[in-house]
Amino acid sequence: MIDLRTVQRSFIMPHIRRGSCAVDCTMGNGHDTLWLSGEMGPDGHVWAMDIQQAAVDSSEKLLRAEAKYENYTLICGSHENILEYVPSDRDICVIMFNLGWLPGGDHSKTTLRTSTLPAVKGAVQLLGDDGIILIAVYPGHPEGAAEGEMLEEYFSTLDRRVWCATKVRIVNSPTSPYFFAVEKK
Ligand SMILES: C[S@@+](CC[C@H](N)C(=O)[O-])C[C@H]1O[C@@H](n2cnc3c(N)ncnc32)[C@H](O)[C@@H]1O
């Protein structure tokens, strides 16, 4: 059976440029932030954000314990402000979103279409050449399903000469998570 995270990382790896920068738009418990920190290396940087202070605290604890490099900035705030948090003059090669709520956490603190769309549009603006935006979607709840439909509609409008927007989905399990990989030439 496929492991979605492994497949996601196989999409991301060709775009990793050690010494450049990445953004984790849904920090949660910091697992993706920690991975990105290691991949960016000591001269790179990762910005990560979450609306929950508890997520920031939990990620900080994980990174202090396990990160090899102090190359990260953790922000308590909404990803729709991504363009305010991340400097526009840095080379951004990866931007990740893992939509939904924190596993085991408060379901009311889920991502929402109203902030996800401006955040993704900001990510499209920020991403450097040969970069990738990876978005994991959870269609097993109504808002997650609606986020996925909204994103597919938006990605289908991106200029094919610059962007390649791919959807990876298990067709015989419609409520399972799936992802978009949006690559920039
Ligand atoms: C599925 S979890 C992310 C898991 C995380 N990638 C990890 O490795 O642990 C989704 C996270 O998105 C956060 N979130 C919800 N709305 C947000 C928003 N507008 N901006 C930033 N984060 C948000 C939630 O608080 C939650 O922690």
The ligand as an ORCA input file, in Angstrom:
! r2SCAN-3c Opt
* xyz 0 1
  C      -2.960     18.551     10.136
  S      -2.302     19.720     11.268
  C      -0.623     19.930     10.714
  C       0.334     18.821     11.129
  C       1.776     19.220     10.972
  N       2.157     19.369      9.594
  C       2.719     18.242     11.686
  O       3.671     17.772     11.032
  O       2.522     17.988     12.866
  C      -3.058     21.233     10.719
  C      -2.652     22.453     11.508
  O      -3.106     23.614     10.821
  C      -3.338     24.617     11.797
  N      -4.128     25.706     11.220
  C      -5.478     25.805     11.096
  N      -5.793     26.966     10.513
  C      -4.622     27.636     10.263
  C      -4.309     28.900      9.692
  N      -5.259     29.723      9.233
  N      -2.993     29.238      9.617
  C      -2.015     28.408     10.062
  N      -2.261     27.202     10.618
  C      -3.553     26.822     10.720
  C      -4.035     23.859     12.906
  O      -3.949     24.579     14.111
  C      -3.246     22.537     12.910
  O      -2.216     22.565     13.869
*
